Amino acid sequence: MPEEEPTTADLVERSDRAHWEGRYSAKAPEAVSWYEPHPQRSVELVQATGLDPQARILDVGGGASSLAAQLLVMGYTDVTVADISPAALAHARANLGSDAERIVWIEADVRTYDFGRRYDLWHDRAVFHFMVSAADREGYLGVLRRTLRPGGHLIIATFGPQGPSECSGLPVQRYGVEELMAVLGGEFTLASSSLATHRTPSGASQQFLYARLLRRPCPAGAARGAASRVTPASPPLGAAVDAERPAS
Ligand SMILES: C[S@@+](CC[C@H](N)C(=O)[O-])C[C@H]1O[C@@H](n2cnc3c(N)ncnc32)[C@H](O)[C@@H]1O
């Protein structure tokens, strides 16, 4: 049988996979700009959800992050890490040793993948901001909607309004909390947001926006009232790590 021609989406996916494989093969996981020795802010936000230990947790674009290891320490028993780069997942697995068996590892493109189940929490640090085209954002948000259960929790960290305009050789979209809420649509309500400064291994500072949100339990209400839940403009920058700011 003749092989099917790859679609544009296939080609984009392959090229992105090759890009990230290249990044994780070129440098040690501790040397990449997004490396953090301890995912403190993510851990705090997961704690803030109040989810019980059986909660289904998905870290998209988890890379070689130690968040999955931390979630095990916190007592979570149903943790999945998905990433487009097998090399990244291999690093994370190796760091966990035998505990790696307690995590589900999935090589997946978050713009297209069918996870086949619903999760209680979707965590993303530094992935969504790479979705710079409308097609990429739509793909990502479609998978998010199919995968996060109504009433579930979303933790998302992107570069903030004064963060870098590119990362890892790729352009990024920076977000203030209002822009993030607008792009996510009315299905999500904001629980808290904060700005944080990430220090890269080479000593540079990068501003991140962290947001914790809840997906509305009832899609019928999705369109109503979302705008009124958006917090005021992001606070001025400069503090190394700003305290978590509850939504008004
Ligand atoms: C900047 S790194 C952040 C990694 C990790 N979240 C952390 O905080 O250390 C971005 C990650 O997203 C992954 N990634 C990029 N595009 C992706 C996609 N379309 N689907 C799944 N993962 C993707 C990359 O392989 C990489 O591991």
The ligand as a MOL file (V3000), in Angstrom:
LIG
                    3D

  0  0  0     0  0            999 V3000
M  V30 BEGIN CTAB
M  V30 COUNTS 27 29 0 0 0
M  V30 BEGIN ATOM
M  V30 1 C 10.7480 24.8270 28.6630 0
M  V30 2 S 10.5420 23.1110 28.7790 0 CHG=1
M  V30 3 C 9.7170 22.9500 30.3640 0
M  V30 4 C 9.8460 21.5640 30.9380 0
M  V30 5 C 9.1790 21.3650 32.2980 0
M  V30 6 N 7.7700 21.6680 32.2560 0
M  V30 7 C 9.8750 22.1620 33.3500 0
M  V30 8 O 9.2540 23.0440 33.9500 0
M  V30 9 O 11.0440 21.8800 33.6100 0 CHG=-1
M  V30 10 C 9.2490 22.8010 27.6230 0
M  V30 11 C 8.8890 21.3320 27.5310 0
M  V30 12 O 7.7620 21.1760 26.7020 0
M  V30 13 C 7.9760 20.0700 25.8400 0
M  V30 14 N 7.1290 20.3320 24.6750 0
M  V30 15 C 7.2800 21.3040 23.7490 0
M  V30 16 N 6.2990 21.2600 22.8440 0
M  V30 17 C 5.4980 20.2090 23.2170 0
M  V30 18 C 4.3280 19.6590 22.6760 0
M  V30 19 N 3.7570 20.1530 21.5750 0
M  V30 20 N 3.7710 18.5960 23.3020 0
M  V30 21 C 4.3400 18.0730 24.4230 0
M  V30 22 N 5.4560 18.5740 24.9740 0
M  V30 23 C 6.0320 19.6360 24.3770 0
M  V30 24 C 9.4560 20.0730 25.5800 0
M  V30 25 O 9.9600 18.8450 25.1550 0
M  V30 26 C 9.9860 20.4920 26.9430 0
M  V30 27 O 10.2150 19.3750 27.7660 0
M  V30 END ATOM
M  V30 BEGIN BOND
M  V30 1 1 1 2
M  V30 2 1 2 3
M  V30 3 1 2 10
M  V30 4 1 3 4
M  V30 5 1 4 5
M  V30 6 1 5 6
M  V30 7 1 5 7
M  V30 8 2 7 8
M  V30 9 1 7 9
M  V30 10 1 10 11
M  V30 11 1 11 12
M  V30 12 1 11 26
M  V30 13 1 12 13
M  V30 14 1 13 14
M  V30 15 1 13 24
M  V30 16 1 14 15
M  V30 17 1 14 23
M  V30 18 2 15 16
M  V30 19 1 16 17
M  V30 20 1 17 18
M  V30 21 2 17 23
M  V30 22 1 18 19
M  V30 23 2 18 20
M  V30 24 1 20 21
M  V30 25 2 21 22
M  V30 26 1 22 23
M  V30 27 1 24 25
M  V30 28 1 24 26
M  V30 29 1 26 27
M  V30 END BOND
M  V30 END CTAB
M  END
